[in-house]
Amino acid sequence: MATVGLLAALLASLALALWASLQLMAERRDNRTIAALASGMQVETTSQRAEVLFARSRHLLRRGRPDEAEALSPALAMAGDAGLAAAHAYNLGNGRLRQAFAMVEDNRIDAAIPVVRVAQADYRRTLRLHPADFDAKWNLDLASRLVRAFPRAAPDEEEDGARPRNIWTDLPGLPRGLP
C-alpha cells in the first residue's frame, strides 16, 4: 500500500515537473521573441501573452504601421493586463500624432485632421485605463489644441450653389512649448 502511494506521488511530481518544464520553455521562447522584436527583427509569433503582443505593437509602431499595431488592441485587452493595454493605447496615440505632424509638415492639413482625432481617442482610452497618466493628459491636451473638438454646423445652401471658401482651418498651428 505504501508503494502505491509512493508511486502516485512520484507520478504526480513527474507530471508537475513536465508541466513546469513546458512553461519554462514557453517563457524562454516568448522572451527570445520579445528580445528579437526589440532589436528590430521581424518575428512571427503565435503567443497571446500580453508582453509579447505589446512588444509586437511597439515593433510595428516603430516601423510606422499604426493600423497593424491597432489590430492587436483586442488581443491585448483580452490578455488582462490593464497596464500594458494603457501603454499600448498611449503608444498608438503617439504614433498617430507623429503621423499627423508629418502630414502637416507636408502641407496635407485636411488629411491630418482625422489622424489627430484618432490620436485623441487613443489618449482618452489610455486615460480610462490609467487616469493618473500625466503624459497621456499632456498629449491629449496637445492634440486637442491641434484640432478643435467641437462639431461643425451643417453648411447652408448658397444661392448661387457655390460653396463659400473656408478661410479658417481646423488646424490652428503647431503648439510649441508650454501653454
N, C-alpha and C positions, 0 to 999 in steps of 0.2 A: 504494500500500500504506500509506503514511503517512497519507493522508487517511482510509482506512478505520479505522485505529487511533485517529485523532483524532476521527472521528465516533462511534466506540464509546465513547470516553472522555467525549465531550460528552453522549451519551445517558445514560450511567451517572451523570454528575454531575447531569443534569436529573432523573433518577429519584430520586436521593438528595435533591435539593433539594425535590422534590414530597413525598416521604415525610416529610422534616423539617418542612415547612410544615404537613402534616396533623397531625403530632404536636404541633406548637406550637398549632394551633387547638384540638385536643382538650384540651391542658393549660389553655389560657385559658378554655375552656368549663367545665372542672372547677373552676378557681379562682373563676369567677363563681358557680358553683353553691355552692361552699363558703362564699363571702362572703355569698350570699343566705341560706343556712341559718343562718349565724352571726348575721345580723341579725334572724332570726326569721321570715323569709318562708317560706311553704310552696312548695317547689320539687320537681317530679318530675324524676328523673334515671334514666338507664339505665346510667350509668357504674358499673363494677365496681372502680374504683380504691379502695384501702384508705382513702385520705384522704377521699374523697367519702362512702364508707359510714360512716366514723367521724363525719363532720360530720352526716350524716343521723341517726345514732344519738343524738348529743348533742341535736340539734333535737327528736327525739321524746321523749327523757328530760326535757328542759326543759318540754315540754308535758304531762308526767305520763302518758306512754304507754309504759311499760317493756315491755309484751308485744310491741308492734310493733318496738321497738328490739331486743329479744332475737331477733326473726326475722332480723335482719341478722347475727347471730353466725356462722352457717356461711359466708356470703359473705365476711365479714371474715377468717375463719380460712383460707379458700381464697386470699385475696389475698396471703398470705405475709408480712405484716408483723406479727411477734410482739409488737412494742411497742404497736402500735395495738390489736391483739386483747386484750392485757392491760389497756390503758386502757379499752377498751370493757367488758370484764368488770367492772372496778373501778367504772365509771360505772353499770353495771347494778345492782351491789350497793348503791351509794349511793342510787340511785333507789328500789330496793325497800325499803331501810331507812327512807327518808323516808316511803314509803307506810305502812310498819308503824308508825312513830311517829304518823302522823296517825290510824291506826286505834286505837292505844292512847289517844290524846287523846279520841277519840270513844267510848271505853269498849267497843270491839269487840276485846277481847283474844283471843278464840278465833280470829277472822279474821286477826289479826296474826301468829299463830304460824307458819303455813306461809309467809307472806311473808318473815319473818325467816330461816327455814330456806333459802329460795331465795337470799336475800341472802348467807347464809353460803356456799352453793355457788358463788356468783359470786366472792366473795372468795377462796375456795380455788382456783378456776380462774385468777384473777389471780396468785396466788402460785405456781401451777405454771408459768405463763408467765414470771413475773418474780419469782423468790424473794426478792429484796432489797427489795421494795416495802414500806417501813415503814408507810405509810398503810394499805395493804391488811391488813397484820398487825394494826394497831391497830383497824381497823374490824371485822375478823373477831373480835377479842377482845371488842369491844363487843357485837357481835351474839350471840356465844356467851354473854355474861353476861345478855343479854335472854331467851334461850330455851335451856334445858338441852338438851344434845346426846344424853344417854343415852336409850335406848328405855324405854318404859313396859312394865311387866309386864301380861299379859293379865288383865282383871278377872275375879275369881272370881264364881261364881254365888251370889247371895244366896238364903237360904232362902225369904224371902217374895217374891222376884222383883223387889224394888225395888233399884235401884242406889244405893249409898251416895253421898252428896253429896261432891263433890270440893272440899275446903276449900282446898287449896293450888293455886295456879295455876302454869302453866309459865312465866309471865312475872313474875319476882320484882319487877321495878321498873325504872325507867329510871336507868341509872347516870349520875351527874353527876360530872364531874371525873376526876381521876386515881385509879387503884386504891388 
